[in-house]
């Protein structure tokens, strides 16, 4: 059976977890991690934590409502505090906001502890950056990333849990990655997506249907982006902004100018990024989007021109496959799948039964698990 990993939409809940609760979350997290590593290994832990079903149940065990945006940021924060590199053979790099920008340094520090080669460390840093670039720029679904956690084992395996915010709806969307399943970063790497809100205007350059558009985007750059200017707005100064004349559309030799055919423009500064990309001559799409300055606007422009000129239409379908993690408690959009839910819960319950927890904390955690099923 194919595992389901992917995305969850969550409403923004402001504030912080109180210190008394967060301290208990860290303690409970430590106990669960200890038992998971005792019963399985760190690679299996990555598989579980990268699965939205398991992750959601785990967050609820720690004390969260199922639909809180804090299930991502605070749960990952508890994991980062609970996991000890030397004791557990794992680390959690990055985090929320400014902490996410320290991910490369965190990975380098972990590489020193785990005695990973320089090449392996560079590959891991690339995996971190490319996963963020893809979810922020190649999947243009209206969510801006603000949280990025990179889980790394001493064997060099990894998982990513990151979250973006839609400023209009104030909903968060969570993205799950598992390194061993991401053979191709740019072709449906999430292995499944959980989401309750679809955006019909989503540009998904990771879709299999976008393969030709990705290839054409690279060709457009390698052929010299100077010729792409004709597809954007004419930035020739016009003396009168109140009244256009027919002459505005002709140059001094009475040759017709172009008229804008795309719904966006690129500034001269943004075109400089494309020219620098041309000088480098990227060999594939991954190399192209990895270049500095290749953000959402330029990726979208190349996709639109690929469609306009060559008919290489990218995917405009939001990569959503599943709603919520286990269904809604009110039956919307579908009833809870008890078999899937019970499997997630039983795994955690087995861990809790053996975890290094005080009796009272263990009791309340198990009661929360039972409450998830009963409601």
C-alpha positions in Angstrom: 0.0 0.0 0.0 1.3 3.4 -1.0 2.0 5.6 2.0 0.3 9.0 2.1 2.6 11.9 2.8 1.9 15.5 1.9 0.1 18.6 3.0 -2.3 19.7 5.7 -4.2 23.0 5.8 -4.5 24.5 9.3 -6.0 27.8 10.6 -3.7 30.2 12.3 -3.9 30.2 16.1 -1.9 33.0 17.6 0.1 33.0 20.9 2.5 30.5 22.3 2.2 27.3 24.2 2.5 28.1 27.9 5.8 27.1 29.4 4.3 24.6 31.8 2.7 22.8 28.8 5.7 23.0 26.5 8.0 21.5 29.1 5.6 18.6 29.4 5.5 18.3 25.6 9.3 18.1 25.4 9.3 15.4 28.2 6.5 13.4 26.5 8.3 13.8 23.1 11.5 12.4 24.6 9.7 9.4 25.9 8.0 8.6 22.6 11.3 9.1 20.6 13.2 6.8 23.0 10.7 4.0 22.6 10.4 4.5 18.8 14.1 4.2 18.5 14.2 1.2 20.8 11.4 -0.6 18.9 12.4 0.4 15.4 15.2 2.7 14.3 15.8 6.3 13.3 14.9 5.7 9.6 11.5 4.3 10.6 11.0 7.3 12.9 11.6 9.6 9.8 9.0 7.6 7.9 6.4 8.0 10.7 7.1 11.7 11.3 6.9 12.5 7.6 3.5 10.8 7.4 0.7 13.5 8.1 -1.5 10.8 9.7 1.1 9.8 12.2 2.4 13.4 12.7 -1.2 14.7 13.4 -1.9 12.0 16.0 1.5 12.7 17.6 0.7 16.4 17.8 -2.7 15.6 19.4 -1.0 13.4 22.0 1.2 16.3 22.9 -1.9 18.4 23.7 -3.0 20.1 20.5 -6.4 20.5 18.9 -6.4 18.6 15.6 -6.9 21.8 13.5 -4.4 24.1 15.2 -1.5 25.6 13.2 0.6 25.1 16.3 0.6 21.4 15.6 3.5 22.1 13.2 5.6 24.8 14.8 5.4 23.8 18.5 5.5 20.1 17.8 8.7 20.5 15.7 10.0 22.8 18.5 9.4 20.1 21.0 11.1 17.6 18.8 14.1 19.9 18.4 14.4 20.2 22.2 13.8 16.5 22.9 16.1 14.9 20.3 19.8 14.7 21.3 22.2 14.1 18.5 24.6 11.9 20.5 21.9 10.0 22.3 19.4 9.5 19.6 21.6 9.6 16.4 19.3 12.3 15.0 19.0 16.1 14.9 16.3 18.6 14.1 17.7 21.6 12.1 15.9 24.8 11.4 12.6 25.9 12.8 10.3 28.9 12.6 11.2 32.3 11.2 14.8 33.2 11.8 15.6 29.7 13.0 14.7 28.4 9.5 17.6 30.4 8.0 20.0 28.7 10.3 19.3 25.3 8.8 22.5 25.0 6.7 24.6 25.8 9.8 22.6 23.3 11.9 23.2 20.6 9.2 26.9 21.4 9.1 27.1 21.0 12.9 25.3 17.7 12.7 27.6 16.6 10.0 30.6 17.1 12.3 28.9 15.2 15.1 28.0 12.3 12.8 31.3 12.4 10.9 29.5 12.8 7.5 31.6 13.6 4.4 31.8 17.1 3.0 30.0 15.9 -0.1 27.2 14.4 2.0 26.8 17.6 4.0 26.6 19.6 0.8 23.9 17.2 -0.6 21.9 17.5 2.6 22.0 21.3 2.6 20.9 21.2 -1.1 18.0 18.9 -0.1 16.9 21.4 2.5 17.1 24.4 0.2 15.5 22.7 -2.9 12.6 21.4 -0.8 11.9 25.0 0.4 12.4 26.5 -3.1 10.0 24.0 -4.6 7.2 24.5 -2.0 7.6 28.2 -2.1 8.2 28.8 -5.8 7.4 25.8 -7.9 4.1 25.1 -6.2 2.5 28.5 -6.3 -0.5 27.8 -4.2 -0.7 31.1 -2.3 1.2 30.0 0.8 4.5 31.7 1.9 6.8 29.5 3.9 7.7 30.6 7.4 8.7 27.3 9.0 11.2 24.8 7.9 12.4 21.8 10.0 14.9 19.4 8.6 15.3 16.1 10.4 18.6 14.3 9.8 19.9 10.9 11.0 23.5 9.9 11.6 23.2 7.7 8.5 22.5 10.8 6.4 18.8 10.2 5.8 16.4 13.1 6.1 12.8 14.4 6.3 11.4 17.9 6.0 8.3 19.4 7.7 7.6 22.9 6.6 4.7 25.2 6.7 3.4 28.2 4.7 0.9 30.9 5.5 -1.8 32.3 3.2 -2.1 36.0 4.2 -5.6 36.4 2.9 -7.3 33.3 4.5 -5.0 33.2 7.5 -4.7 29.4 7.0 -1.5 27.5 7.2 -0.4 24.6 4.8 2.0 22.0 5.9 4.4 20.2 3.6 6.0 16.8 4.3 9.0 15.3 2.6 10.8 12.0 3.1 14.3 11.8 1.6 14.2 8.2 0.6 11.0 8.8 -1.4 12.2 12.0 -3.1 14.2 10.4 -5.9 13.2 13.2 -8.2 12.8 16.5 -6.4 10.8 18.0 -9.2 8.2 15.3 -10.1 5.5 15.0 -7.4 8.0 14.5 -4.5 5.4 14.7 -1.7 3.9 11.3 -2.4 0.4 12.6 -1.6 -1.1 15.8 -0.3 -3.6 16.4 2.5 -5.6 19.6 2.2 -9.2 20.9 2.8 -8.9 24.0 0.6 -8.2 23.9 -3.1 -6.8 26.9 -5.0 -7.9 26.6 -8.7 -5.2 29.0 -9.7 -2.2 27.0 -8.4 0.8 26.6 -10.7 2.3 23.2 -10.0 5.7 22.8 -11.8 6.3 19.6 -9.9 3.4 17.8 -11.7 4.2 15.1 -14.3 2.0 17.2 -16.6 4.5 20.1 -16.3 7.5 18.1 -17.5 7.5 19.6 -21.0 7.1 23.1 -19.5 10.1 22.5 -17.2 12.3 21.5 -20.2 11.2 24.4 -22.3 11.9 26.8 -19.5 15.5 25.7 -19.4 15.7 26.0 -23.2 14.3 29.6 -23.1 17.1 30.6 -20.7 19.9 28.8 -22.6 18.8 30.5 -25.8 19.4 33.9 -24.3 16.6 35.5 -22.3 17.0 38.9 -24.1 14.4 37.8 -26.7 11.9 37.1 -24.0 11.3 40.9 -23.3 8.9 41.1 -26.2 6.4 39.0 -24.3 6.1 41.5 -21.5 4.8 45.1 -21.1 6.5 47.7 -23.3 8.5 49.9 -20.9 9.2 52.6 -23.5 8.4 56.0 -21.9 5.1 57.6 -23.1 4.8 61.4 -22.9 1.1 61.5 -22.3 -0.3 58.9 -19.8 -3.8 60.2 -20.3 -4.1 59.6 -24.0 -2.5 56.8 -26.1 -1.8 57.4 -29.8 -1.4 54.9 -32.6 2.3 56.1 -32.9 2.9 54.7 -29.5 2.8 51.2 -31.0 5.4 52.0 -33.7 9.1 52.8 -33.5 10.9 55.5 -35.5 11.0 53.3 -38.6 7.3 52.8 -38.4 7.8 49.1 -37.4 5.1 47.8 -35.0 6.1 47.5 -31.4 4.9 44.5 -29.4 1.9 44.7 -27.1 1.9 42.9 -23.7 0.6 39.4 -23.9 1.4 38.2 -20.4 -0.4 39.1 -17.2 2.8 40.2 -15.5 6.0 42.1 -16.1 9.6 41.7 -15.2 11.8 44.7 -14.3 15.2 45.3 -15.8 16.7 44.1 -12.5 14.7 40.8 -12.7 15.8 40.3 -16.3 19.4 40.6 -15.1 18.8 37.4 -13.0 17.7 35.6 -16.2 20.8 36.9 -18.1 23.1 35.6 -15.3 21.3 32.2 -15.6 22.0 32.3 -19.3 25.7 32.8 -18.7 25.7 29.8 -16.4 23.8 27.6 -19.0 21.9 25.4 -16.5 21.7 21.8 -17.7 18.3 21.0 -16.2 15.3 22.6 -14.4 16.6 21.7 -10.9 19.8 23.6 -11.6 17.9 26.5 -13.0 15.6 27.0 -10.0 18.5 26.6 -7.6 20.2 29.7 -9.0 20.2 32.7 -6.8 17.3 35.1 -7.6 15.2 32.5 -9.4 12.0 33.1 -7.4 8.3 32.6 -8.0 7.8 35.5 -10.4 10.5 34.4 -12.9 9.6 30.7 -12.6 6.0 31.7 -13.4 7.0 33.9 -16.3 9.0 31.1 -18.0 6.1 28.7 -17.5 3.7 31.2 -19.2 6.0 31.8 -22.1 6.5 28.0 -22.5 2.8 27.7 -22.9 2.4 30.8 -25.1 5.1 30.0 -27.6 5.4 26.3 -27.6 2.1 25.1 -26.2 3.9 23.4 -23.3 1.1 23.9 -20.8 2.1 23.5 -17.1 -0.3 22.0 -14.5 -2.7 24.5 -13.0 -4.2 21.9 -10.6 -3.6 22.3 -6.8 -1.8 19.1 -5.9 -4.4 18.1 -3.3 -5.3 14.5 -2.9 -6.7 14.1 0.6 -8.7 16.4 3.0 -7.5 16.7 6.6 -5.6 13.8 8.0 -8.2 11.4 9.2 -11.4 13.1 8.1 -13.6 15.5 10.0 -15.2 14.7 13.3 -18.5 16.1 11.9 -18.2 13.9 8.8 -17.0 16.7 6.6 -15.5 16.4 4.0 -15.8 12.7 4.8 -16.2 10.6 7.9 -13.1 9.6 10.0 -11.4 6.5 8.6 -11.2 4.6 11.8 -8.9 1.9 10.5 -6.3 4.4 9.5 -6.8 6.5 12.6 -6.7 3.5 14.9 -3.4 2.3 13.3 -1.8 5.7 13.9 -3.1 5.8 17.5 -2.1 2.3 18.3 1.5 2.9 17.3 1.7 5.9 19.6 -0.1 4.1 22.4 2.3 1.2 22.3 5.1 3.8 22.5 3.5 5.6 25.4 2.9 2.4 27.3 6.7 1.9 27.4 7.9 5.5 27.4 9.9 7.0 30.2 7.1 9.2 31.6 5.7 9.9 34.9 2.4 8.0 35.5 0.3 11.1 35.5 1.6 12.4 32.2 1.3 9.0 30.6 -2.3 8.7 31.8 -3.3 12.0 30.3 -1.6 11.3 27.0 -3.4 8.0 26.6 -6.7 9.6 27.6 -6.2 12.2 24.8 -5.6 9.3 22.3 -8.8 7.6 23.4 -10.7 10.8 23.1 -9.6 11.2 19.5 -11.3 7.9 18.6 -14.4 8.4 20.8 -15.1 11.8 19.2 
